[in-house]
């Protein structure tokens, strides 16, 4: 019976805050790991590619966005619950009710029913004049509630007829209309004999006073900010451990040493004797300095022959 314009964050915010924290955690795991696991197992090449991309963390930012949105909504649920408690326990009379806006009026009404043992669903709190504002469940019965914070106008019979139609449409057990003011005689006559209860401002403040706590009790641990912060910290810790454990391992860099690049013993030249390592000088290599007497005589002979040839071929300079 949620309102059509209710967003996902509003839906999560209407839950108890532990459910919101858990929803965000599951949403992150589903996007970060569930998509990859599901698509990788597929025989479709395109889906397998999506699975490989997911396993590398391509869709992780979407998971973080879902996690952050759900945890923001869970925080709103946590602080909203505290606000409801304070709002109800600080009411003194009709004057304090008149100073509320429509949103606070619905929150106060829902908290009053909650303290009477009802399981209360706030139906989005989406407008100053909606149809079904609260859904009450208790003992297997479902009650639809509409809140009217009209300060000067009386509730007409048309409003009561509308709620009776919603009662039939949703197959609920009964209807309550909670108003800050009063009802017209026609409205009260129409409600007689039907599962419709009309609650005016004086009855509402009497109910509020009956369920108020004269002294604020010591909050349980789950009602403290430390519980909210601790739950989120544990969630982040688990996510960090999972991301680290599933991170793909890269091969270690290979260290290149002098021994690695050195030639193998088989490729090294064998040891040569001194005589074999002497460079053989060509016969016409005049740059080589003679070392022995035989080389010196041969060197002089070749020089003398070269000089004779040079003298014959070179013209005398005038």
C-alpha positions in Angstrom: 0.0 0.0 0.0 3.0 2.3 -0.4 2.4 5.5 -2.2 3.3 5.4 -5.9 5.7 8.3 -5.6 7.7 6.7 -2.8 11.4 6.4 -3.7 13.7 3.6 -2.8 15.4 5.7 -0.2 12.1 6.6 1.4 11.2 2.9 1.5 14.5 2.0 3.2 14.0 5.0 5.6 10.7 3.6 6.6 12.3 0.4 7.8 14.1 -0.1 11.2 17.6 1.2 10.8 19.3 -2.2 11.2 17.3 -3.4 8.1 18.6 -0.4 6.2 22.2 -1.1 7.0 21.8 -4.7 6.1 20.0 -3.8 2.8 22.9 -1.6 1.8 25.5 -4.3 2.6 23.6 -6.9 0.6 23.1 -4.5 -2.3 26.9 -3.8 -2.5 27.8 -7.5 -2.4 25.2 -8.3 -5.1 26.6 -5.6 -7.5 30.3 -6.2 -6.7 30.4 -10.0 -6.6 26.9 -11.3 -7.5 26.9 -9.9 -11.1 30.3 -11.3 -11.8 29.5 -14.7 -10.4 26.3 -15.0 -12.3 27.5 -13.7 -15.7 30.8 -15.6 -15.6 28.9 -18.9 -15.3 27.0 -18.0 -18.5 27.9 -19.6 -21.8 27.0 -16.3 -23.6 30.3 -14.6 -24.6 28.8 -11.2 -24.1 27.5 -12.0 -20.6 30.8 -13.7 -19.8 32.6 -10.4 -20.7 30.3 -8.5 -18.4 31.2 -11.0 -15.7 34.9 -10.6 -16.2 34.5 -6.8 -16.1 32.5 -7.1 -12.9 35.1 -9.3 -11.3 37.7 -6.6 -12.0 35.6 -4.1 -10.1 34.1 -2.1 -13.0 30.7 -2.0 -11.4 32.0 -1.3 -7.8 31.1 2.4 -7.9 27.5 1.4 -8.4 27.7 -0.8 -5.4 29.2 2.0 -3.3 26.4 4.3 -4.4 23.7 1.8 -3.4 25.5 1.2 -0.1 25.8 4.9 0.6 22.1 5.6 -0.3 20.8 2.8 2.0 23.0 3.8 4.9 21.9 7.4 4.5 18.3 6.2 4.7 19.2 4.0 7.7 20.6 7.0 9.4 17.4 9.0 8.7 15.4 6.1 10.2 17.6 6.1 13.3 17.3 9.8 14.0 13.7 9.9 12.9 12.8 7.3 15.5 14.5 9.4 18.2 12.7 12.4 17.0 9.3 10.6 17.3 10.0 9.6 20.9 10.9 13.2 21.8 8.0 14.6 19.9 5.5 12.5 21.7 6.9 12.9 25.2 7.1 16.7 25.0 3.5 17.3 24.0 1.5 19.3 26.6 -1.9 20.0 25.0 -3.8 21.0 21.9 -1.7 24.2 21.6 1.5 22.2 21.1 -0.3 20.0 18.6 -1.4 23.2 16.7 2.3 24.3 16.4 3.2 21.1 14.5 3.4 20.8 10.7 1.7 18.0 8.9 4.8 15.8 8.8 5.3 16.0 12.6 1.6 15.4 13.1 1.7 12.1 11.2 4.9 11.1 13.0 3.3 11.9 16.4 0.2 9.9 15.5 2.2 6.9 14.4 4.3 6.9 17.5 1.2 7.1 19.7 -0.2 4.0 18.0 3.2 2.3 18.2 3.2 2.7 21.9 -0.2 1.1 22.1 1.3 -2.1 20.7 0.6 -1.6 17.0 3.0 -2.4 14.2 3.0 0.9 12.4 4.0 1.4 8.7 4.3 5.1 7.8 3.1 5.1 4.2 5.8 7.4 2.8 4.9 10.6 4.7 4.6 11.9 1.2 2.1 14.8 1.4 0.2 17.2 3.5 -3.1 15.7 2.5 -2.8 12.1 1.4 -5.1 9.1 1.4 -3.6 6.4 3.7 -1.0 7.8 5.9 -0.5 5.0 8.4 -1.1 1.2 8.3 -1.5 -0.4 11.7 -1.3 -4.2 12.3 -2.1 -5.9 15.5 -3.6 -9.3 16.4 -3.9 -10.2 12.7 -6.0 -7.1 11.9 -5.1 -4.3 9.5 -6.2 -0.7 10.2 -5.9 2.1 7.7 -5.3 5.6 9.2 -5.6 9.0 7.7 -4.3 12.1 9.5 -5.9 15.5 9.0 -4.2 18.5 10.6 -7.0 21.0 9.6 -6.9 23.7 12.3 -10.0 25.6 11.3 -12.1 23.3 9.1 -14.2 20.4 10.2 -13.8 17.0 8.5 -16.6 16.5 6.1 -18.6 13.4 5.2 -16.7 13.2 1.9 -13.5 12.4 3.6 -15.1 9.7 5.6 -16.7 8.2 2.5 -13.4 8.2 0.8 -11.7 6.3 3.6 -14.6 3.8 3.7 -14.0 3.2 0.0 -10.3 2.5 0.7 -11.3 0.1 3.4 -13.3 -1.9 0.9 -10.7 -1.7 -1.8 -7.7 -2.8 0.3 -9.8 -5.3 2.3 -8.7 -3.9 5.6 -10.5 -4.6 8.9 -11.2 -1.0 10.0 -10.3 2.6 9.5 -9.3 5.4 11.8 -9.4 9.1 10.9 -7.3 11.3 13.3 -8.0 15.0 13.1 -6.7 18.0 15.0 -10.2 19.5 14.9 -13.7 18.1 14.8 -16.1 16.4 12.4 -19.3 17.5 10.8 -22.6 15.9 12.1 -23.0 14.2 8.7 -19.6 12.7 8.9 -20.3 11.2 12.4 -23.7 9.9 11.2 -22.0 8.2 8.2 -19.5 6.5 10.4 -22.1 5.0 12.8 -22.4 1.2 12.4 -19.3 1.0 10.2 -15.7 -0.1 11.1 -14.7 3.6 11.1 -13.3 5.4 14.2 -13.3 9.2 14.2 -10.6 10.6 16.5 -10.7 14.3 17.2 -8.1 16.6 18.7 -9.2 16.2 22.4 -9.2 12.4 22.1 -5.8 12.4 20.4 -4.1 14.5 23.2 -5.7 12.2 25.8 -4.2 9.2 24.0 -0.8 11.0 23.8 -0.8 11.7 27.6 -1.7 8.1 28.3 1.3 6.7 26.5 3.8 9.4 27.4 6.8 8.5 29.5 7.2 10.8 32.5 10.9 10.2 32.6 13.0 9.3 29.6 14.3 5.7 30.2 17.9 4.8 29.6 18.1 3.9 25.9 19.1 0.4 24.9 22.4 0.0 23.1 20.6 -0.5 19.7 19.0 2.9 20.2 22.3 4.7 20.7 24.4 6.3 17.9 27.3 4.0 18.8 25.2 1.0 17.6 24.6 2.7 14.2 28.2 3.7 13.8 29.4 0.3 14.9 27.2 -1.6 12.5 28.4 0.6 9.6 32.1 0.1 10.7 31.7 -3.7 10.8 30.1 -3.6 7.3 33.0 -1.6 5.9 35.5 -3.9 7.6 34.0 -7.0 6.0 33.9 -5.3 2.6 37.5 -4.3 2.9 38.5 -7.9 3.8 36.5 -9.3 0.9 38.0 -6.9 -1.6 41.5 -7.6 -0.4 40.9 -11.4 -0.5 39.5 -11.4 -4.0 41.9 -9.0 -5.5 43.7 -10.6 -8.5 47.3 -11.4 -7.8 49.9 -10.1 -10.2 53.1 -12.0 -11.1 56.2 -10.7 -9.2 58.6 -8.6 -11.2 61.5 -10.6 -12.5 64.9 -9.4 -11.3 67.5 -9.3 -14.0 71.0 -9.9 -12.7 74.4 -10.0 -14.3 74.3 -13.8 -14.1 71.0 -13.8 -16.1 72.3 -11.8 -19.0 75.8 -13.4 -19.0 76.3 -16.0 -21.7 76.1 -19.6 -20.8 79.3 -21.6 -20.3 78.6 -23.4 -23.6 78.5 -20.0 -25.5 81.8 -18.7 -24.0 84.9 -19.0 -26.2 87.3 -21.6 -25.3 90.8 -20.8 -23.9 93.2 -20.2 -26.8 97.0 -20.4 -26.5 99.1 -17.3 -26.8 100.3 -18.1 -30.3 96.8 -18.5 -31.6 95.7 -15.2 -30.0 98.4 -13.2 -31.9 96.7 -11.2 -34.6 97.9 -12.2 -38.1 99.1 -9.2 -39.9 98.5 -9.1 -43.7 101.5 -8.8 -45.9 100.6 -5.3 -47.1 99.8 -3.9 -43.7 102.4 -1.2 -43.1 100.9 0.0 -39.9 102.2 -2.9 -38.0 105.4 -2.3 -36.0 108.0 -5.1 -36.5 108.7 -7.1 -33.4 111.5 -9.5 -34.5 114.7 -9.1 -36.6 113.2 -11.1 -39.5 110.1 -8.8 -39.5 112.4 -5.8 -39.4 114.4 -6.9 -42.4 111.2 -7.7 -44.3 109.8 -4.4 -43.4 112.9 -2.5 -44.7 112.9 -4.5 -47.9 109.3 -3.6 -48.6 109.9 0.0 -47.8 112.8 0.2 -50.2 110.7 -1.4 -53.0 107.9 1.1 -52.3 110.3 4.0 -52.5 111.7 2.9 -55.9 108.2 2.6 -57.3 107.3 6.0 -55.9 110.4 7.7 -57.5 109.6 6.2 -60.9 105.9 7.2 -60.9 106.2 10.6 -59.3 107.2 13.5 -61.5 109.9 15.9 -60.4 108.6 19.2 -59.1 110.2 22.1 -61.0 
